[in-house]
Amino acid sequence: MTSTITLLEVLVLPLREGNKKLAEKYKTILLSSNDLETCEISNAISERAAMIRAKYGFKTPDSLQLATAIVRKADYFLTNDTTLKQTTEIKVIILEEYLVLISDAYDLSFLAYLNIMRNFYSV
């Protein structure tokens, strides 16, 4: 699961560059994938985000993303931002650590897995 903040974040660069095809691909992945739920920001999520922001001093988008995962009862929060690991309300996993775990589970080398992911997200 993710929040609509992710949609905002991933659309900026393709829209700035005029790449409508890539923007549509990102929208389709985030809004139409069977294995991914994109959650709207509710009042409960906003209130939890405010608590997280007050406690840790994270930026608003990070606080909203964390709050979405917590309120929606995600098992963990996946991120590239190591500073978010200080969060105690949910298990935070850094993307690189996750990719290593996944590559081990599927008996793929880390570089081969990254290549697969790069091809999946390219247009």
QUIVEN-V388597 format. One record per run of one state. SS is the DSSP state (H for helix, E for strand, C for the rest). FROM is the first residue (numbers start at 1). LEN is the number of residues. Records with the same first field share a line. If there is no record, write none. Layout:
SS: FROM-LEN  FROM-LEN
//
This chain:
C: 1-1  17-3  33-5  40-3  57-3  72-5  80-2  87-5  106-4  122-2
E: 2-2  38-2  77-3  92-3
H: 4-13  20-13  43-14  60-12  82-5  95-11  110-12
//
